[in-house]
């Protein structure tokens, strides 16, 4: 998924402690190096663009977070000479590079992270260390590194109880993130970045979108899966914490009433040897939200939004059942045709060859024929066309840049870029389970096999192309058996997980209602199988069709050869069509369960252990799909 010609990847999936490397990763390193050299706007209007990381002493303690105008009037700030590490700060401490300013105010309770906007530098997040209690005020700062390539300090904070806390902050040139590392008594980091939405990107199924207006609790938990997105500002910034060691779940706090409710903060725990990086992505229109009404179904909605730069833009649609459907936007070429960018960064067709239609026309199992619902036109302007059949969208649709493509400018960042830069390429690919993203394929689809065989027999070339006929028969039966194997695995997964949920109901009676709802979701697998009872033939039945074809039709040149050939290939296509639809329906059920578990956990934190186990199980089941499962629309 996330590696290949554009992003080199390891040849095999490895453990966290045995990450594979390849010389070809030099391409990624070169890209990062070029990013560091890009000339960008300066944090301080009175200075030239910072082409090095710097430390400043403001000379006086500010009583409140800094307004954008303060950064334009910093003549009284002292820029510390390179390699000076014994400086005693008289005012506030400022770490700065060409992207961010991190301010440790003497009267502050943590680090304030500022990023550029159309109004200058704006505070996007506050990072508060937490031990037995959270930090209340800065006590001292010790310089650890002071070079042009990077600056780092250890900050010690007072607390209401539990003694002082010391947290390390590290900012490198060119980075859009600050790295934090616990030094003494720190167990967690509280990230204050208020906004309505928080998103947990999911690379196996659909994202988890926490909407403050739908969560009536004052605090709750989300699955701990190494990264989280706070959508902040007016669509011009994303605050993204990334942690290398998953430890417990993410706790979020909420404030406000009704439509003004916000997710005020997230709290992330440091695992043993763990670090937490907090990135700020900034650009006008970096994320966008559009409310979808029932009347919008099948209507073209031209958005008041244009992609700020080329990228792989994801749309998270809320469905009418409160779940989320994640889609990647198409891009329109100058000739008017549409392309979908793959996870390797390059252009790829959207769907199998036999799924392609004119323009945005699309066909997949489960959804059937439809017009692809989200795209960028030649000028990068966004449009939506909510689906009308099978799946209905209702509520907010959220757009953000998930990955880069070949034309993404080097100086711009996406979510996957941040993960690679903070975790490292190998660990990032482990977290995202790159090997599990790869599709599996065996044999040749029944419809394609029908075309080959019917054409050969229509031209009366069965004897001349004897070997091709035999090969096609081998391939079509291999395809049928492979898809049927996936269906049987899904069915077994459903039965086993229903039984496991029953044990959880017995162990935790107060959670029975939620667990029963999850069992109901899983029972849809057997329901779908039952609905296709008549058309779903066994691999043995398909095998007999192929054996009979070999026994009576290979090399047969009678006048009825084509008719008999068509009779067999039609029967095989009927088998394949039912299997293809069913395997897509099975995958949809497991994806729904994966998301349902996380949302249930957000509504009731007591479900956290069950939700974590369900998400582990669903990821294993969703690994290495066939293309006919329509894993990515």
Buried (B, 14 or more C-beta within 10 A) or exposed (E): BBBBEBBBBBEEBBEEEEBBEEEEBEEBEEBBEEBBEBEBEBBBBEBEEBBBBBBBBBEEBBEEBBBBEBBEEBEEBBBBEBEEBEBEBEBBBBBBBBBBBBBBBBEBBBBBBBBBBEEBBBBBBBBBBBBEEBBBEBBBBBBBBBBBEBBBBBBBBBBEEEEBBBBBBBBBBBBBBBBBBBBEBBBBBBBBBBBBBBBBBBBBBBBBBBBBBBBEEEBBBBBBBBBBBBBBBEBBBBBBBBBBBBBBBBBBBBBBEEEEBBBBBBBBBBBEEBBBBBBBBBBBBBBBBBEBEEEBBEEEBEBEBBBBBBBBBBBBBBBEEEBBBBBBBBBBEEEEEBBBBBBBBEBEEBBBEEBEEEEBBBBBBBBEEBBBBBBBBEEBBBBBBBBBEEBBBBBBBBBBBBBBBEEBEBBBBBBBBBBBBBBBBBBBBBBBBBBBBEEEBEBBBBBBBBBBBBEBBEEEEBEEBEEBBEEBBEBBBBBBBBBBBBBEEBBEBBEEBBEBBBEBBEEBEEBBEBBEEBBEBBBBBBEBBEBBEEEBBEBEEBEEBBEEBEEEBEEBEEEEBBEBBBEBBEBBBBBBBBBBBBBBBBBBBBBBBBBBBBBBBBBBBBBBEBBBBBBEBBBEBBBBBBBBBBBBB
